[in-house]
């Protein structure tokens, strides 16, 4: 089971990268690396999340240069150290500084490296933190078309289905996945996958399931992106708006995508535009929030949204009437 890739993305940089990750993830040697990572994680009684994230790092780093090249780098490391006056050299499939020749020992070093930096694989900012620890930045390197955090997200989307399937098989006594209807469902709840689970509930790893739009399923961003497609007349693949092509990310970053593409924004809403809330404003959490404008007058705006309510009503549809000025800004429908 592998992540689905939109056919329309096949020729794009991110689409090419995803296909490359898919190909590497199926190779015998990469699967061997994953088995070693699993053994080292289990030997330390760490959560299954560690397996997924360390495997994602390995997949991203392996995609940068073929393993034979990495092997040559390893063999030439002693000479390179003399040339670099003893400065650390990143080596091996995980690209650790002065990594040992044994991959198992390199995994142990990687675990210690992250534990020393208080890395928490269950945090809401896991990918950003991992990118910062491993690459020194979450931004794109010079000459890159996407950032290291984007690359990690792509690797996780490729590995997560396979990883969670393996964990589910190991823990079959936990039962089958439970599909639950979205709470507080309303006539306006037209999200096609509204009744599908948003995460692997029988899996020990905290793996959120992707939607066909490349967002985490039944998040506010997932619903808003669905409505943008719906209002443009697209209700199935190939999608007009897809996260892999637009790189929208979490709600807080949507404003950046609008600026990057030159799309219109404003303080006045339009029917179908996106109400954008910066983190911590208007009831939004630390990742921001987006909703869809259903109607408005001179005082109030009616918005439709997903995942605004706290548990157990999270990841469900809702509709609210709020002051016109409560959203931070309105993101008008993109023009592609």
Secondary structure, DSSP 8 states (H G I E B T S, - for coil): ------GGGTTSHHHHHHHHHHHHHTSHHHHHHHHHHHHHHHHTT--THHHHHHHHHHHHHHHHS-HHHHHHHHHHHHHHHHHTTT---EETTTTEET--SSHHHHHHHHHHHHHHTT--TTSTTHHHHHHHHHHS-SS--TT-SS-HHHHHHHHHHHHHHHHHHHHHHHTGGG--------TT--TT---TTTTS-SB-TT-SS--B-B-TTSSBTTSHHHHHHHHHHHHTT--SSS-SS-HHHH---SGGGHHHHHHHHT--EESS--TT-EEEE-TTSTT-BTTBEEEEEEEE-SSEEEEEEES-S-TTS-SSEEEEEEETT-SSEEE-----
